[in-house]
Amino acid sequence: MNTTGFDHIRRLFEGPLPPWLTRLARKAGRGINRYGMLREGDRVLLGISGGKDSLVMALVLSLRRRWLPIHYHLEAVHLNWEEYPISDEESARLAAYFEAIDVPFTQITTTMFPGHYDGQFNCYLCARNRKRHLFTYMKEYDIPILALGHHLDDIVETTLINMAMRGRLFTMMPVQPFFGGLFTLIRPLCEVPESQVRTAVEKLGLPVVKPDCPYKDTNLRLRVKPLVEQLATLDPLAREKIYRSLLNIQPDYLPISLKTGHEYTTVEREGKDEGP
């Protein structure tokens, strides 16, 4: 494979990293280590959409093998939807990029719609179908770990969507088991802001591809982004603090105690300091 055009990427594996990339890798490493995502000998499948997030995730995970005392195996799969395929040129550039970062790459052409498709479709169903294809590949090749490129902003936006539109407090998990632990999904960029991902793409000229998906404008996270950006004008660390709040639950100041499941009455709360 001709990696012309990605020599600058290959050089990242030979010398010191630029400071901005070091900071990104350290933030990724903080999340990876916090949740114990990777261990010696792990086999990891990288789910590649072709977007900026999955390409940066792949680069960071491969780069980290330079200095870690453990070794893990990476390989990447890109699902090329028959209904909205990327061009041959884009496919070739993706393959060249993954050769440059020393990650085996496979492209699978398949249908975007599941077998029970009834004419109604959305981003949630697409994501489920994508994972179904990836899990099938993982089972065939005995790969237990799937890595996806969701970053800090994705988690924050999902949290707000679930609170405001579903009335429930839950979000994307940094580590999520499937099928009783047969497979594990990890999100290595869970503590990396989207701004740092975007910087990496711009500075390195990564081969981002954008399939012409008719559902791309219905993604709820895209519609919540302006709200998160507005919060960041009040506090530049708003994203990080919303994320941190998921790790810092105060059960005594919730309507239902997380410890006991007991729902407090007004009388029981009387006299409590309810905070600002």
TORKOL-4160 file (C-alpha; in steps of 0.2 Angstrom, whole numbers, padded with zeros to 4 digits, m for minus):
276
<pt num="1" X="0000" Y="0000" Z="0000"/>
<pt num="2" X="0007" Y="0017" Z="m0005"/>
<pt num="3" X="0007" Y="0028" Z="0011"/>
<pt num="4" X="0012" Y="0044" Z="0001"/>
<pt num="5" X="0004" Y="0058" Z="0010"/>
<pt num="6" X="0005" Y="0051" Z="0027"/>
<pt num="7" X="0024" Y="0051" Z="0030"/>
<pt num="8" X="0021" Y="0065" Z="0043"/>
<pt num="9" X="0010" Y="0052" Z="0052"/>
<pt num="10" X="0023" Y="0039" Z="0052"/>
<pt num="11" X="0036" Y="0051" Z="0059"/>
<pt num="12" X="0025" Y="0053" Z="0074"/>
<pt num="13" X="0030" Y="0035" Z="0079"/>
<pt num="14" X="0049" Y="0039" Z="0078"/>
<pt num="15" X="0052" Y="0055" Z="0087"/>
<pt num="16" X="0045" Y="0066" Z="0101"/>
<pt num="17" X="0026" Y="0071" Z="0099"/>
<pt num="18" X="0021" Y="0089" Z="0097"/>
<pt num="19" X="0015" Y="0096" Z="0114"/>
<pt num="20" X="m0003" Y="0098" Z="0109"/>
<pt num="21" X="m0003" Y="0079" Z="0104"/>
<pt num="22" X="0005" Y="0074" Z="0120"/>
<pt num="23" X="m0008" Y="0083" Z="0130"/>
<pt num="24" X="m0022" Y="0074" Z="0120"/>
<pt num="25" X="m0014" Y="0057" Z="0122"/>
<pt num="26" X="m0012" Y="0061" Z="0141"/>
<pt num="27" X="m0030" Y="0065" Z="0143"/>
<pt num="28" X="m0035" Y="0049" Z="0133"/>
<pt num="29" X="m0023" Y="0039" Z="0145"/>
<pt num="30" X="m0031" Y="0047" Z="0160"/>
<pt num="31" X="m0048" Y="0040" Z="0155"/>
<pt num="32" X="m0041" Y="0023" Z="0149"/>
<pt num="33" X="m0032" Y="0021" Z="0166"/>
<pt num="34" X="m0046" Y="0027" Z="0177"/>
<pt num="35" X="m0058" Y="0014" Z="0170"/>
<pt num="36" X="m0045" Y="0000" Z="0167"/>
<pt num="37" X="m0049" Y="m0001" Z="0148"/>
<pt num="38" X="m0033" Y="m0010" Z="0142"/>
<pt num="39" X="m0022" Y="m0024" Z="0149"/>
<pt num="40" X="m0008" Y="m0034" Z="0143"/>
<pt num="41" X="m0012" Y="m0045" Z="0128"/>
<pt num="42" X="m0029" Y="m0037" Z="0124"/>
<pt num="43" X="m0036" Y="m0039" Z="0107"/>
<pt num="44" X="m0046" Y="m0023" Z="0102"/>
<pt num="45" X="m0056" Y="m0019" Z="0087"/>
<pt num="46" X="m0057" Y="m0001" Z="0082"/>
<pt num="47" X="m0075" Y="0003" Z="0075"/>
<pt num="48" X="m0070" Y="0016" Z="0061"/>
<pt num="49" X="m0084" Y="0027" Z="0055"/>
<pt num="50" X="m0072" Y="0037" Z="0045"/>
<pt num="51" X="m0076" Y="0053" Z="0055"/>
<pt num="52" X="m0063" Y="0063" Z="0065"/>
<pt num="53" X="m0066" Y="0055" Z="0081"/>
<pt num="54" X="m0063" Y="0037" Z="0076"/>
<pt num="55" X="m0047" Y="0042" Z="0066"/>
<pt num="56" X="m0040" Y="0051" Z="0081"/>
<pt num="57" X="m0044" Y="0037" Z="0093"/>
<pt num="58" X="m0035" Y="0025" Z="0082"/>
<pt num="59" X="m0020" Y="0036" Z="0081"/>
<pt num="60" X="m0019" Y="0039" Z="0100"/>
<pt num="61" X="m0021" Y="0020" Z="0104"/>
<pt num="62" X="m0007" Y="0015" Z="0092"/>
<pt num="63" X="0004" Y="0029" Z="0098"/>
<pt num="64" X="0002" Y="0024" Z="0116"/>
<pt num="65" X="0010" Y="0007" Z="0112"/>
<pt num="66" X="0027" Y="0016" Z="0110"/>
<pt num="67" X="0029" Y="0020" Z="0128"/>
<pt num="68" X="0017" Y="0008" Z="0138"/>
<pt num="69" X="0025" Y="m0007" Z="0147"/>
<pt num="70" X="0010" Y="m0018" Z="0140"/>
<pt num="71" X="0006" Y="m0023" Z="0123"/>
<pt num="72" X="m0011" Y="m0024" Z="0115"/>
<pt num="73" X="m0016" Y="m0029" Z="0098"/>
<pt num="74" X="m0027" Y="m0017" Z="0087"/>
<pt num="75" X="m0036" Y="m0019" Z="0071"/>
<pt num="76" X="m0049" Y="m0008" Z="0063"/>
<pt num="77" X="m0065" Y="m0011" Z="0053"/>
<pt num="78" X="m0074" Y="0002" Z="0043"/>
<pt num="79" X="m0092" Y="m0002" Z="0038"/>
<pt num="80" X="m0096" Y="0005" Z="0021"/>
<pt num="81" X="m0114" Y="0006" Z="0019"/>
<pt num="82" X="m0121" Y="0000" Z="0002"/>
<pt num="83" X="m0134" Y="0014" Z="0002"/>
<pt num="84" X="m0122" Y="0028" Z="0005"/>
<pt num="85" X="m0105" Y="0022" Z="0000"/>
<pt num="86" X="m0089" Y="0032" Z="0001"/>
<pt num="87" X="m0078" Y="0034" Z="m0014"/>
<pt num="88" X="m0064" Y="0022" Z="m0020"/>
<pt num="89" X="m0052" Y="0036" Z="m0017"/>
<pt num="90" X="m0058" Y="0039" Z="0001"/>
<pt num="91" X="m0057" Y="0020" Z="0004"/>
<pt num="92" X="m0039" Y="0020" Z="m0002"/>
<pt num="93" X="m0034" Y="0035" Z="0009"/>
<pt num="94" X="m0042" Y="0027" Z="0024"/>
<pt num="95" X="m0032" Y="0011" Z="0021"/>
<pt num="96" X="m0016" Y="0021" Z="0018"/>
<pt num="97" X="m0018" Y="0030" Z="0034"/>
<pt num="98" X="m0020" Y="0014" Z="0044"/>
<pt num="99" X="m0005" Y="0007" Z="0037"/>
<pt num="100" X="0004" Y="0023" Z="0042"/>
<pt num="101" X="m0001" Y="0020" Z="0060"/>
<pt num="102" X="0003" Y="0001" Z="0060"/>
<pt num="103" X="m0015" Y="m0005" Z="0062"/>
<pt num="104" X="m0023" Y="m0018" Z="0051"/>
<pt num="105" X="m0038" Y="m0012" Z="0042"/>
<pt num="106" X="m0053" Y="m0020" Z="0034"/>
<pt num="107" X="m0067" Y="m0012" Z="0025"/>
<pt num="108" X="m0084" Y="m0022" Z="0025"/>
<pt num="109" X="m0098" Y="m0017" Z="0013"/>
<pt num="110" X="m0115" Y="m0021" Z="0020"/>
<pt num="111" X="m0132" Y="m0014" Z="0021"/>
<pt num="112" X="m0136" Y="0001" Z="0033"/>
<pt num="113" X="m0153" Y="m0006" Z="0037"/>
<pt num="114" X="m0156" Y="m0021" Z="0048"/>
<pt num="115" X="m0166" Y="m0036" Z="0042"/>
<pt num="116" X="m0182" Y="m0031" Z="0051"/>
<pt num="117" X="m0182" Y="m0014" Z="0043"/>
<pt num="118" X="m0200" Y="m0007" Z="0042"/>
<pt num="119" X="m0197" Y="0010" Z="0034"/>
<pt num="120" X="m0193" Y="0019" Z="0050"/>
<pt num="121" X="m0175" Y="0023" Z="0054"/>
<pt num="122" X="m0165" Y="0035" Z="0065"/>
<pt num="123" X="m0147" Y="0037" Z="0072"/>
<pt num="124" X="m0151" Y="0025" Z="0087"/>
<pt num="125" X="m0156" Y="0011" Z="0075"/>
<pt num="126" X="m0141" Y="0014" Z="0064"/>
<pt num="127" X="m0129" Y="0013" Z="0079"/>
<pt num="128" X="m0137" Y="m0003" Z="0084"/>
<pt num="129" X="m0135" Y="m0011" Z="0067"/>
<pt num="130" X="m0117" Y="m0005" Z="0066"/>
<pt num="131" X="m0113" Y="m0013" Z="0083"/>
<pt num="132" X="m0122" Y="m0029" Z="0077"/>
<pt num="133" X="m0110" Y="m0030" Z="0062"/>
<pt num="134" X="m0095" Y="m0026" Z="0072"/>
<pt num="135" X="m0100" Y="m0039" Z="0086"/>
<pt num="136" X="m0102" Y="m0052" Z="0072"/>
<pt num="137" X="m0084" Y="m0048" Z="0066"/>
<pt num="138" X="m0077" Y="m0049" Z="0083"/>
<pt num="139" X="m0085" Y="m0066" Z="0086"/>
<pt num="140" X="m0078" Y="m0073" Z="0070"/>
<pt num="141" X="m0060" Y="m0067" Z="0074"/>
<pt num="142" X="m0061" Y="m0069" Z="0093"/>
<pt num="143" X="m0059" Y="m0051" Z="0097"/>
<pt num="144" X="m0067" Y="m0047" Z="0114"/>
<pt num="145" X="m0065" Y="m0028" Z="0115"/>
<pt num="146" X="m0073" Y="m0015" Z="0104"/>
<pt num="147" X="m0067" Y="0003" Z="0104"/>
<pt num="148" X="m0077" Y="0018" Z="0098"/>
<pt num="149" X="m0072" Y="0036" Z="0096"/>
<pt num="150" X="m0085" Y="0045" Z="0107"/>
<pt num="151" X="m0077" Y="0059" Z="0116"/>
<pt num="152" X="m0081" Y="0070" Z="0132"/>
<pt num="153" X="m0093" Y="0081" Z="0122"/>
<pt num="154" X="m0103" Y="0066" Z="0116"/>
<pt num="155" X="m0105" Y="0060" Z="0134"/>
<pt num="156" X="m0110" Y="0077" Z="0140"/>
<pt num="157" X="m0122" Y="0080" Z="0126"/>
<pt num="158" X="m0130" Y="0063" Z="0129"/>
<pt num="159" X="m0132" Y="0066" Z="0147"/>
<pt num="160" X="m0141" Y="0082" Z="0144"/>
<pt num="161" X="m0152" Y="0074" Z="0131"/>
<pt num="162" X="m0157" Y="0060" Z="0142"/>
<pt num="163" X="m0161" Y="0072" Z="0157"/>
<pt num="164" X="m0171" Y="0085" Z="0146"/>
<pt num="165" X="m0180" Y="0074" Z="0134"/>
<pt num="166" X="m0181" Y="0057" Z="0143"/>
<pt num="167" X="m0182" Y="0062" Z="0161"/>
<pt num="168" X="m0168" Y="0050" Z="0165"/>
<pt num="169" X="m0151" Y="0052" Z="0172"/>
<pt num="170" X="m0139" Y="0040" Z="0162"/>
<pt num="171" X="m0126" Y="0042" Z="0148"/>
<pt num="172" X="m0113" Y="0033" Z="0138"/>
<pt num="173" X="m0102" Y="0022" Z="0148"/>
<pt num="174" X="m0083" Y="0023" Z="0147"/>
<pt num="175" X="m0083" Y="0004" Z="0148"/>
<pt num="176" X="m0099" Y="m0006" Z="0144"/>
<pt num="177" X="m0101" Y="m0025" Z="0144"/>
<pt num="178" X="m0112" Y="m0034" Z="0131"/>
<pt num="179" X="m0120" Y="m0051" Z="0131"/>
<pt num="180" X="m0115" Y="m0055" Z="0149"/>
<pt num="181" X="m0097" Y="m0049" Z="0147"/>
<pt num="182" X="m0094" Y="m0059" Z="0130"/>
<pt num="183" X="m0089" Y="m0042" Z="0123"/>
<pt num="184" X="m0084" Y="m0026" Z="0131"/>
<pt num="185" X="m0086" Y="m0009" Z="0123"/>
<pt num="186" X="m0073" Y="0005" Z="0128"/>
<pt num="187" X="m0073" Y="0023" Z="0124"/>
<pt num="188" X="m0054" Y="0028" Z="0125"/>
<pt num="189" X="m0058" Y="0047" Z="0122"/>
<pt num="190" X="m0071" Y="0049" Z="0136"/>
<pt num="191" X="m0061" Y="0062" Z="0144"/>
<pt num="192" X="m0054" Y="0071" Z="0128"/>
<pt num="193" X="m0064" Y="0087" Z="0123"/>
<pt num="194" X="m0070" Y="0088" Z="0105"/>
<pt num="195" X="m0060" Y="0104" Z="0102"/>
<pt num="196" X="m0043" Y="0094" Z="0105"/>
<pt num="197" X="m0050" Y="0080" Z="0093"/>
<pt num="198" X="m0053" Y="0094" Z="0080"/>
<pt num="199" X="m0036" Y="0101" Z="0082"/>
<pt num="200" X="m0028" Y="0085" Z="0079"/>
<pt num="201" X="m0037" Y="0082" Z="0063"/>
<pt num="202" X="m0033" Y="0100" Z="0057"/>
<pt num="203" X="m0015" Y="0099" Z="0061"/>
<pt num="204" X="m0012" Y="0082" Z="0054"/>
<pt num="205" X="m0023" Y="0082" Z="0039"/>
<pt num="206" X="m0032" Y="0066" Z="0044"/>
<pt num="207" X="m0042" Y="0058" Z="0030"/>
<pt num="208" X="m0059" Y="0061" Z="0037"/>
<pt num="209" X="m0074" Y="0055" Z="0026"/>
<pt num="210" X="m0092" Y="0060" Z="0028"/>
<pt num="211" X="m0104" Y="0048" Z="0020"/>
<pt num="212" X="m0120" Y="0057" Z="0013"/>
<pt num="213" X="m0132" Y="0051" Z="0026"/>
<pt num="214" X="m0149" Y="0058" Z="0025"/>
<pt num="215" X="m0151" Y="0056" Z="0044"/>
<pt num="216" X="m0136" Y="0066" Z="0049"/>
<pt num="217" X="m0146" Y="0082" Z="0053"/>
<pt num="218" X="m0158" Y="0073" Z="0064"/>
<pt num="219" X="m0144" Y="0068" Z="0077"/>
<pt num="220" X="m0150" Y="0075" Z="0094"/>
<pt num="221" X="m0132" Y="0078" Z="0099"/>
<pt num="222" X="m0129" Y="0090" Z="0085"/>
<pt num="223" X="m0145" Y="0100" Z="0091"/>
<pt num="224" X="m0139" Y="0100" Z="0109"/>
<pt num="225" X="m0121" Y="0106" Z="0105"/>
<pt num="226" X="m0126" Y="0125" Z="0105"/>
<pt num="227" X="m0133" Y="0123" Z="0123"/>
<pt num="228" X="m0116" Y="0115" Z="0129"/>
<pt num="229" X="m0106" Y="0129" Z="0120"/>
<pt num="230" X="m0117" Y="0142" Z="0128"/>
<pt num="231" X="m0114" Y="0134" Z="0145"/>
<pt num="232" X="m0095" Y="0135" Z="0141"/>
<pt num="233" X="m0097" Y="0154" Z="0139"/>
<pt num="234" X="m0102" Y="0154" Z="0158"/>
<pt num="235" X="m0088" Y="0143" Z="0163"/>
<pt num="236" X="m0075" Y="0136" Z="0151"/>
<pt num="237" X="m0074" Y="0120" Z="0161"/>
<pt num="238" X="m0093" Y="0117" Z="0160"/>
<pt num="239" X="m0090" Y="0101" Z="0150"/>
<pt num="240" X="m0078" Y="0094" Z="0161"/>
<pt num="241" X="m0089" Y="0098" Z="0177"/>
<pt num="242" X="m0104" Y="0090" Z="0169"/>
<pt num="243" X="m0094" Y="0075" Z="0166"/>
<pt num="244" X="m0087" Y="0075" Z="0183"/>
<pt num="245" X="m0104" Y="0077" Z="0191"/>
<pt num="246" X="m0108" Y="0059" Z="0185"/>
<pt num="247" X="m0094" Y="0053" Z="0196"/>
<pt num="248" X="m0099" Y="0064" Z="0211"/>
<pt num="249" X="m0117" Y="0060" Z="0215"/>
<pt num="250" X="m0123" Y="0068" Z="0231"/>
<pt num="251" X="m0137" Y="0056" Z="0236"/>
<pt num="252" X="m0143" Y="0065" Z="0251"/>
<pt num="253" X="m0148" Y="0080" Z="0240"/>
<pt num="254" X="m0159" Y="0070" Z="0228"/>
<pt num="255" X="m0177" Y="0066" Z="0229"/>
<pt num="256" X="m0174" Y="0047" Z="0230"/>
<pt num="257" X="m0159" Y="0042" Z="0240"/>
<pt num="258" X="m0147" Y="0032" Z="0229"/>
<pt num="259" X="m0141" Y="0022" Z="0245"/>
<pt num="260" X="m0158" Y="0016" Z="0251"/>
<pt num="261" X="m0171" Y="0019" Z="0237"/>
<pt num="262" X="m0181" Y="0029" Z="0250"/>
<pt num="263" X="m0191" Y="0044" Z="0243"/>
<pt num="264" X="m0190" Y="0058" Z="0255"/>
<pt num="265" X="m0205" Y="0068" Z="0261"/>
<pt num="266" X="m0206" Y="0086" Z="0263"/>
<pt num="267" X="m0206" Y="0084" Z="0282"/>
<pt num="268" X="m0191" Y="0073" Z="0282"/>
<pt num="269" X="m0182" Y="0086" Z="0272"/>
<pt num="270" X="m0187" Y="0100" Z="0283"/>
<pt num="271" X="m0172" Y="0108" Z="0292"/>
<pt num="272" X="m0159" Y="0101" Z="0279"/>
<pt num="273" X="m0148" Y="0113" Z="0270"/>
<pt num="274" X="m0153" Y="0110" Z="0252"/>
<pt num="275" X="m0138" Y="0120" Z="0245"/>
<pt num="276" X="m0139" Y="0135" Z="0234"/>
